[in-house]
């Protein structure tokens, strides 16, 4: 504090006032941070307003997306192990995050070391959920045309990982169902279930449900399974709304670039374990059934393997899934460029509907959070 007289004191006070006014503007001007800075924030700011967007919301790849909201306020997305063609090799379950489901940033991989309980294959189609205040990742371990794929569990304290592998839950041969991949967790009435299943021409193939133990670490009884859908479905997701449980499943080919034929179909039931009927009243345990929700368009091929439905602040429902741009279908590694897409679900007569039944390709209002 200067003490050399009134003029000096007045000058000091003027400078102090000016400094006081300038400092807030300095911090406002420096307040924008890049992805690396945002990763350090424990409590991120919420989006100030609803923003507009156009698909895709993330590229080059986030195949078979699973989305969970962390306790830190961020949405975290996880996808199948894949080589994005950028020279970094296979990503062991890539992790991305967003505040609004629109602007996503890649922050790393879920695993630092690949699970070792199987000798070959990739980590596919993870489903990440909060169970007993921990983040559980139920994942597929499979290779193409794998005669004995399986499903495992990894756990983390943070949605960003790293996830620590707890080993296998079961292999296909353990339960007598071929192609046991695409796990999906659902809890209700103090019971925990794992849904799973994928394609096969076998009569025993299909989507099934089995009960988990109370801690979610293992299956209660490998002999007790309920068939939910026929073997022309995969990528099961169950959504509860009002008096119904809704089955979302994918049909067709997922991964043939511009020639991919993936599409999502739905059915519903008054009971979690079925029977699930489509809009025409046909049971989806029979092949060929299911009401179309979304399929390919002139621009996008193979929309499918959707996330759980996310409801925004206004009560609107949103679905994330992957699809392939027909004009740029592959990354340099040769993998299909399965980008992350976002579309709003409208409910008409208690059935989910996506506008025009194809991926959105215009600028639209995004979710409100």
C-alpha positions as CSV (number, residue, x, y, z in Angstrom):
1,X,0.0,0.0,0.0
2,X,1.7,3.3,-1.0
3,X,1.9,6.0,1.7
4,X,3.6,8.9,-0.1
5,X,0.6,11.3,-0.1
6,X,-3.0,11.9,-1.4
7,X,-2.1,12.0,-5.1
8,X,-0.3,8.7,-4.9
9,X,-3.1,7.1,-3.0
10,X,-5.7,8.3,-5.5
11,X,-3.6,6.9,-8.4
12,X,-3.3,3.6,-6.6
13,X,-7.0,3.4,-6.0
14,X,-7.8,4.2,-9.7
15,X,-5.3,1.5,-10.8
16,X,-6.7,-1.0,-8.4
17,X,-10.3,-0.3,-9.6
18,X,-9.2,-0.7,-13.2
19,X,-7.4,-3.9,-12.4
20,X,-10.5,-5.2,-10.6
21,X,-12.6,-4.6,-13.7
22,X,-10.1,-6.0,-16.1
23,X,-9.5,-9.3,-14.3
24,X,-13.0,-10.8,-14.9
25,X,-12.8,-10.0,-18.6
26,X,-9.4,-11.6,-18.8
27,X,-10.8,-14.9,-17.3
28,X,-13.9,-14.7,-19.5
29,X,-11.7,-14.3,-22.6
30,X,-9.5,-17.3,-21.5
31,X,-12.4,-19.5,-20.4
32,X,-12.6,-21.6,-23.6
33,X,-10.7,-24.8,-23.1
34,X,-9.6,-27.5,-25.5
35,X,-10.4,-31.2,-25.0
36,X,-7.3,-31.8,-22.9
37,X,-8.3,-29.0,-20.5
38,X,-11.8,-30.3,-20.2
39,X,-10.6,-33.7,-19.2
40,X,-9.2,-32.2,-16.0
41,X,-12.5,-30.6,-15.0
42,X,-14.3,-32.5,-12.3
43,X,-17.6,-30.6,-12.6
44,X,-18.0,-29.5,-16.2
45,X,-20.4,-26.6,-17.1
46,X,-23.7,-27.6,-18.5
47,X,-24.5,-26.5,-22.1
48,X,-25.9,-23.0,-22.0
49,X,-28.6,-23.6,-24.6
50,X,-29.9,-26.1,-27.0
51,X,-27.8,-26.4,-30.1
52,X,-28.5,-27.5,-33.7
53,X,-26.8,-30.4,-35.2
54,X,-26.5,-32.6,-38.3
55,X,-25.4,-36.2,-38.4
56,X,-22.9,-37.7,-37.8
57,X,-22.2,-36.5,-34.3
58,X,-18.9,-38.4,-34.1
59,X,-16.5,-39.9,-36.6
60,X,-14.7,-41.9,-37.9
61,X,-16.0,-44.9,-35.9
62,X,-17.9,-45.6,-32.8
63,X,-19.5,-49.0,-33.7
64,X,-22.2,-50.7,-31.5
65,X,-22.4,-47.6,-29.2
66,X,-23.2,-47.8,-25.5
67,X,-23.9,-44.5,-23.7
68,X,-23.9,-43.8,-20.0
69,X,-24.1,-40.6,-18.0
70,X,-21.4,-40.3,-15.4
71,X,-21.7,-38.8,-11.9
72,X,-19.5,-36.0,-13.2
73,X,-22.2,-34.8,-15.6
74,X,-20.7,-36.0,-18.8
75,X,-22.1,-38.6,-21.2
76,X,-19.6,-41.3,-22.0
77,X,-19.8,-43.4,-25.1
78,X,-18.1,-46.8,-25.7
79,X,-17.7,-48.8,-28.9
80,X,-16.4,-52.0,-30.4
81,X,-12.7,-52.5,-30.6
82,X,-11.7,-51.2,-34.0
83,X,-8.8,-49.8,-36.1
84,X,-9.7,-46.2,-37.1
85,X,-6.9,-46.2,-39.7
86,X,-5.0,-43.4,-38.1
87,X,-1.9,-45.4,-37.4
88,X,-2.7,-46.1,-33.7
89,X,-3.9,-49.7,-34.3
90,X,-6.9,-51.3,-32.6
91,X,-8.5,-49.2,-29.9
92,X,-9.4,-51.5,-27.0
93,X,-13.0,-50.2,-26.6
94,X,-12.7,-46.5,-27.5
95,X,-14.2,-44.0,-25.0
96,X,-15.6,-40.6,-26.0
97,X,-17.6,-38.1,-24.0
98,X,-20.0,-35.2,-24.4
99,X,-22.2,-32.8,-22.5
100,X,-25.0,-32.6,-25.0
101,X,-24.9,-35.9,-27.1
102,X,-23.7,-33.7,-30.1
103,X,-20.1,-32.5,-29.5
104,X,-18.0,-35.6,-28.7
105,X,-14.3,-35.9,-27.8
106,X,-12.2,-39.1,-27.8
107,X,-10.5,-39.4,-24.4
108,X,-8.8,-42.8,-24.6
109,X,-9.5,-46.6,-24.4
110,X,-11.5,-48.5,-21.7
111,X,-8.8,-51.1,-21.4
112,X,-5.0,-50.8,-21.0
113,X,-4.6,-54.5,-21.4
114,X,-6.7,-56.9,-23.5
115,X,-8.6,-59.5,-21.4
116,X,-6.8,-62.8,-21.6
117,X,-9.5,-65.4,-20.9
118,X,-9.9,-66.1,-24.6
119,X,-7.0,-66.9,-27.0
120,X,-8.3,-64.8,-30.0
121,X,-11.0,-62.4,-31.0
122,X,-11.9,-58.7,-30.4
123,X,-13.8,-56.9,-27.7
124,X,-17.1,-56.1,-29.2
125,X,-20.4,-54.4,-28.4
126,X,-19.8,-53.2,-24.8
127,X,-22.8,-52.4,-22.6
128,X,-21.8,-50.0,-19.8
129,X,-24.1,-49.5,-16.8
130,X,-23.9,-48.4,-13.2
131,X,-24.3,-51.3,-10.8
132,X,-23.9,-50.9,-7.1
133,X,-22.1,-47.5,-7.7
134,X,-19.6,-49.1,-10.0
135,X,-19.4,-49.0,-13.8
136,X,-19.9,-52.5,-15.2
137,X,-19.0,-53.2,-18.8
138,X,-20.6,-56.4,-20.1
139,X,-18.7,-57.1,-23.4
140,X,-18.5,-59.7,-26.2
141,X,-15.3,-61.5,-26.9
142,X,-15.4,-62.9,-30.4
143,X,-13.8,-63.3,-33.8
144,X,-15.7,-63.4,-37.2
145,X,-17.3,-66.9,-37.6
146,X,-16.1,-67.7,-34.0
147,X,-17.3,-71.2,-33.1
148,X,-17.3,-70.4,-29.4
149,X,-17.5,-66.7,-28.6
150,X,-18.4,-65.5,-25.1
151,X,-19.3,-62.6,-22.8
152,X,-17.2,-61.1,-20.1
153,X,-17.4,-58.4,-17.4
154,X,-15.0,-55.5,-16.6
155,X,-15.5,-53.0,-13.8
156,X,-14.3,-49.4,-13.2
157,X,-14.7,-46.7,-10.5
158,X,-14.8,-44.0,-13.2
159,X,-16.7,-44.0,-16.5
160,X,-13.5,-42.9,-18.2
161,X,-11.8,-46.1,-17.0
162,X,-9.5,-47.9,-16.9
163,X,-11.8,-51.0,-16.7
164,X,-10.4,-54.0,-14.8
165,X,-11.4,-57.3,-16.3
166,X,-13.2,-59.8,-14.1
167,X,-13.2,-62.6,-16.7
168,X,-15.8,-64.5,-18.6
169,X,-19.4,-64.9,-17.6
170,X,-19.9,-67.8,-20.1
171,X,-19.0,-69.1,-23.6
172,X,-21.4,-70.3,-26.2
173,X,-20.6,-73.9,-25.5
174,X,-21.4,-73.4,-21.8
175,X,-25.1,-72.5,-22.5
176,X,-25.8,-74.3,-25.8
177,X,-26.5,-71.2,-27.8
178,X,-24.2,-70.3,-30.8
179,X,-22.9,-66.8,-31.3
180,X,-23.4,-65.5,-27.8
181,X,-22.5,-61.8,-28.2
182,X,-24.1,-58.4,-27.8
183,X,-24.8,-58.3,-24.1
184,X,-27.4,-56.0,-22.6
185,X,-28.1,-55.4,-18.9
186,X,-31.5,-54.8,-17.4
187,X,-32.5,-54.6,-13.7
188,X,-36.0,-54.6,-12.2
189,X,-37.7,-55.6,-9.0
190,X,-34.4,-56.5,-7.3
191,X,-33.5,-58.8,-10.1
192,X,-30.7,-58.3,-12.7
193,X,-30.8,-59.8,-16.2
194,X,-28.4,-60.2,-19.1
195,X,-29.9,-60.3,-22.6
196,X,-27.6,-61.5,-25.4
197,X,-27.6,-63.1,-28.8
198,X,-26.8,-62.8,-32.5
199,X,-27.2,-64.4,-35.9
200,X,-27.2,-68.1,-36.7
201,X,-29.3,-70.5,-38.8
202,X,-29.3,-72.9,-35.8
203,X,-32.7,-73.7,-34.3
204,X,-31.3,-73.0,-30.9
205,X,-30.0,-69.5,-31.9
206,X,-31.7,-66.3,-30.9
207,X,-31.8,-63.6,-28.4
208,X,-32.0,-64.9,-24.8
209,X,-32.2,-63.6,-21.3
210,X,-30.6,-65.0,-18.1
211,X,-30.6,-63.8,-14.5
212,X,-27.5,-62.4,-13.0
213,X,-26.4,-62.8,-9.3
214,X,-27.3,-59.9,-7.0
215,X,-23.8,-58.3,-7.4
216,X,-24.0,-58.7,-11.2
217,X,-20.7,-60.5,-11.3
218,X,-21.9,-63.9,-12.6
219,X,-24.9,-65.8,-13.9
220,X,-27.3,-67.4,-11.4
221,X,-27.9,-70.6,-13.4
222,X,-26.5,-71.2,-16.8
223,X,-29.3,-73.7,-17.5
224,X,-32.1,-71.2,-17.0
225,X,-32.5,-69.0,-20.1
226,X,-35.6,-67.5,-21.8
227,X,-35.7,-67.1,-25.6
228,X,-36.8,-63.5,-26.5
229,X,-36.2,-63.3,-30.3
230,X,-35.3,-65.4,-33.3
231,X,-31.9,-65.9,-34.7
232,X,-32.3,-63.2,-37.4
233,X,-31.9,-60.5,-34.7
234,X,-28.9,-59.2,-32.8
235,X,-27.9,-56.1,-30.7
236,X,-30.8,-56.3,-28.3
237,X,-31.9,-53.3,-26.3
238,X,-34.9,-53.3,-23.9
239,X,-36.7,-50.0,-23.0
240,X,-39.4,-49.7,-20.4
241,X,-42.1,-47.1,-21.1
242,X,-45.5,-46.8,-19.5
243,X,-47.1,-50.3,-19.6
244,X,-44.7,-51.9,-22.1
245,X,-41.3,-53.2,-22.5
246,X,-39.9,-52.5,-25.9
247,X,-37.4,-54.7,-27.7
248,X,-35.1,-53.0,-30.2
249,X,-32.9,-55.3,-32.3
250,X,-30.9,-55.1,-35.5
251,X,-31.2,-57.3,-38.6
252,X,-29.1,-57.5,-41.8
253,X,-25.4,-57.1,-42.4
254,X,-23.5,-54.6,-40.1
255,X,-20.1,-54.3,-41.7
256,X,-19.9,-54.4,-45.4
257,X,-19.2,-50.7,-46.1
258,X,-21.7,-49.1,-48.5
259,X,-23.3,-52.5,-48.9
260,X,-24.3,-52.9,-45.3
261,X,-28.0,-53.7,-44.8
262,X,-28.3,-53.3,-41.0
263,X,-31.7,-52.0,-39.9
264,X,-33.5,-51.7,-36.5
265,X,-36.8,-53.3,-35.7
266,X,-39.0,-53.2,-32.6
267,X,-41.6,-55.2,-30.8
268,X,-43.2,-54.8,-27.3
269,X,-44.5,-56.9,-24.4
270,X,-46.4,-56.4,-21.2
271,X,-43.7,-58.5,-19.5
272,X,-39.9,-58.2,-19.4
273,X,-39.3,-61.7,-20.6
274,X,-41.9,-61.6,-23.3
275,X,-43.6,-62.6,-25.5
276,X,-42.6,-59.6,-27.7
277,X,-45.0,-58.9,-30.5
278,X,-44.6,-56.5,-33.4
279,X,-47.2,-53.9,-34.5
280,X,-48.9,-56.7,-36.6
281,X,-49.2,-58.9,-33.5
282,X,-46.5,-61.3,-34.7
283,X,-44.1,-62.9,-32.2
284,X,-40.4,-62.1,-32.8
285,X,-39.4,-65.5,-31.7
286,X,-40.4,-66.4,-35.3
287,X,-38.0,-65.3,-38.0
288,X,-39.1,-62.4,-40.3
289,X,-41.0,-60.4,-37.7
290,X,-40.5,-57.0,-36.1
291,X,-41.7,-53.5,-37.0
292,X,-39.2,-51.3,-38.8
293,X,-37.8,-48.3,-36.9
294,X,-34.9,-47.3,-39.1
295,X,-33.1,-48.5,-42.2
296,X,-30.7,-47.3,-44.8
297,X,-31.2,-44.2,-47.1
298,X,-29.6,-42.8,-50.2
299,X,-26.8,-41.3,-48.1
300,X,-26.4,-43.8,-45.2
301,X,-26.1,-47.5,-45.2
302,X,-26.5,-50.0,-42.3
303,X,-28.0,-47.9,-39.4
304,X,-28.2,-50.2,-36.4
305,X,-26.9,-51.5,-33.0
306,X,-28.5,-48.6,-31.1
307,X,-27.8,-47.4,-27.6
308,X,-30.2,-47.1,-24.7
309,X,-32.8,-44.3,-25.1
310,X,-31.7,-41.1,-23.4
311,X,-34.4,-38.6,-22.3
312,X,-33.5,-34.9,-22.3
313,X,-34.7,-32.1,-20.0
314,X,-37.8,-31.4,-22.1
315,X,-38.9,-35.1,-22.0
316,X,-37.8,-35.9,-25.6
317,X,-36.3,-39.3,-26.3
318,X,-33.1,-39.7,-28.3
319,X,-31.4,-42.7,-29.8
320,X,-27.7,-43.1,-30.8
321,X,-26.6,-45.8,-33.3
322,X,-24.0,-46.3,-36.0
323,X,-24.3,-45.9,-39.7
324,X,-22.0,-45.7,-42.8
325,X,-21.7,-42.8,-45.3
326,X,-22.1,-44.5,-48.7
327,X,-19.7,-41.9,-50.3
328,X,-16.9,-42.6,-47.7
329,X,-17.6,-46.1,-46.4
330,X,-14.2,-47.2,-45.2
331,X,-11.3,-46.0,-43.2
332,X,-7.7,-46.6,-44.3
333,X,-7.4,-49.8,-42.3
334,X,-10.2,-51.2,-44.4
335,X,-12.8,-51.2,-41.5
336,X,-16.3,-49.9,-42.2
337,X,-16.6,-46.3,-41.2
338,X,-19.4,-46.9,-38.7
339,X,-20.0,-43.3,-37.5
340,X,-22.1,-42.3,-34.4
341,X,-25.5,-41.0,-35.3
342,X,-28.3,-39.3,-33.3
343,X,-32.0,-39.1,-33.9
344,X,-35.1,-38.2,-32.0
345,X,-37.7,-40.8,-31.2
346,X,-41.3,-39.8,-31.4
347,X,-44.0,-42.0,-29.8
348,X,-47.1,-42.5,-31.9
349,X,-49.9,-44.8,-30.5
350,X,-47.2,-46.0,-28.0
351,X,-44.9,-47.2,-30.7
352,X,-41.4,-45.6,-31.3
353,X,-41.0,-43.8,-34.7
354,X,-38.0,-42.1,-36.3
355,X,-38.9,-39.5,-38.9
356,X,-39.0,-41.0,-42.4
357,X,-37.5,-44.3,-40.8
358,X,-34.1,-43.3,-42.1
359,X,-31.1,-41.5,-40.5
360,X,-31.6,-37.7,-40.2
361,X,-29.6,-35.7,-42.8
362,X,-30.7,-32.1,-42.2
363,X,-29.9,-29.5,-39.5
364,X,-32.2,-30.0,-36.6
365,X,-32.7,-28.9,-33.0
366,X,-30.7,-31.0,-30.6
367,X,-31.4,-32.4,-27.1
368,X,-32.1,-30.0,-24.2
369,X,-29.9,-30.6,-21.1
